[in-house]
Amino acid sequence: MLQNPTDLIKYSQNDEQDYILRYFLSHPPAKFIDIGGFDPKALSNTRCLVEMGWSGVYVEPSPKCMANFVMEYGDNPKIQLVEKAIAMDNGTMEFWESNGDAVSTFDLKHKDKWSSFVKFDPIQVQTVTMGDFIEEHGEGTKFLSLDVESMNYMLFLQIPPDFWDEIHMCVIEHDGHHAEMTRILQGFGFSKLAQNSENIIMAKVYNDFPHW
């Protein structure tokens, strides 16, 4: 179990990792799901959990990004790699893949917003519904990270209600929908630990929670 969380390299975008490590300080290794992983280390909310011995599932539709996950975790039996996008239907969709930046998207408005700075290439990617994905991969999950560039709220609403019984903590990019997400998660027993310009950090707070 982790003794000195502040000694680890900081991987997450802001201070998300600090909350994650302190919450799971005395928790034995469990399972996470990371939807929209982007990179095994850069901007990762879950790399710290891998280093704590957790198992996990990374979901990433970009072939370029997935190649990095394969290089990092391809021989790690605790890590599953799913090269698909979570969407409203099973099948294929056009996806705007950015050239090494964390802004690949299905959303044309999001793509146009970044087009002056980032080169995008249209590709076809496989898709799976949130319900089907959770049915196959969700059992035993204790931590969820959701970051899919402008589609987070839509996918958040597709998460089956009983899946929240499994989850102890989540970090979700809110895209400005933090109030609605917070209200819904509070209905499943979550409390807000923190919020920043990108993410909300929600958890079920127990009596043995390691307060700061």
Secondary structure as the mmCIF struct_conf table of DSSP 4:
data_model
#
loop_
_struct_conf.conf_type_id
_struct_conf.id
_struct_conf.beg_label_comp_id
_struct_conf.beg_label_asym_id
_struct_conf.beg_label_seq_id
_struct_conf.end_label_comp_id
_struct_conf.end_label_asym_id
_struct_conf.end_label_seq_id
BEND BEND1 GLN A 3 GLN A 3
HELX_RH_3T_P HELX_RH_3T_P1 PRO A 5 ASP A 7
BEND BEND2 LEU A 8 LEU A 8
HELX_LH_PP_P HELX_LH_PP_P1 ILE A 9 LYS A 10
BEND BEND3 SER A 12 ASP A 15
HELX_RH_AL_P HELX_RH_AL_P1 GLU A 16 TYR A 23
TURN_TY1_P TURN_TY1_P1 PHE A 24 SER A 26
HELX_LH_PP_P HELX_LH_PP_P2 HIS A 27 PRO A 29
STRN STRN1 LYS A 31 ILE A 35
TURN_TY1_P TURN_TY1_P2 GLY A 36 GLY A 36
BEND BEND4 PRO A 40 LYS A 41
TURN_TY1_P TURN_TY1_P3 ALA A 42 LEU A 43
BEND BEND5 ASN A 45 THR A 46
HELX_RH_AL_P HELX_RH_AL_P2 ARG A 47 GLU A 51
TURN_TY1_P TURN_TY1_P4 MET A 52 GLY A 53
STRN STRN2 SER A 55 VAL A 59
HELX_RH_AL_P HELX_RH_AL_P3 PRO A 63 TYR A 73
TURN_TY1_P TURN_TY1_P5 GLY A 74 ASP A 75
TURN_TY1_P TURN_TY1_P6 PRO A 77 LYS A 78
STRN STRN3 ILE A 79 VAL A 82
STRN STRN4 ALA A 85 ALA A 87
BEND BEND6 MET A 88 ASN A 90
STRN STRN5 GLY A 91 SER A 98
BEND BEND7 ASN A 99 ASP A 101
TURN_TY1_P TURN_TY1_P7 ALA A 102 VAL A 103
STRN STRN6 THR A 105 THR A 105
BEND BEND8 PHE A 106 PHE A 106
HELX_RH_AL_P HELX_RH_AL_P4 LEU A 108 TRP A 114
TURN_TY1_P TURN_TY1_P8 SER A 115 PHE A 117
BEND BEND9 VAL A 118 VAL A 118
STRN STRN7 PHE A 120 THR A 129
HELX_RH_AL_P HELX_RH_AL_P5 MET A 130 HIS A 137
TURN_TY1_P TURN_TY1_P9 GLU A 139 GLY A 140
STRN STRN8 THR A 141 LEU A 146
BEND BEND10 GLU A 149 SER A 150
HELX_RH_AL_P HELX_RH_AL_P6 ASN A 152 LEU A 157
TURN_TY1_P TURN_TY1_P10 GLN A 158 GLN A 158
BEND BEND11 ILE A 159 ILE A 159
TURN_TY1_P TURN_TY1_P11 PRO A 161 ASP A 162
HELX_RH_AL_P HELX_RH_AL_P7 PHE A 163 GLU A 166
BEND BEND12 HIS A 168 HIS A 168
STRN STRN9 MET A 169 GLU A 173
TURN_TY1_P TURN_TY1_P12 ASP A 175 GLY A 176
HELX_RH_AL_P HELX_RH_AL_P8 HIS A 178 GLN A 186
TURN_TY1_P TURN_TY1_P13 GLY A 187 GLY A 189
STRN STRN10 SER A 191 GLN A 195
BEND BEND13 SER A 197 GLU A 198
STRN STRN11 ASN A 199 ALA A 203
TURN_TY1_P TURN_TY1_P14 ASN A 207 ASP A 208
#
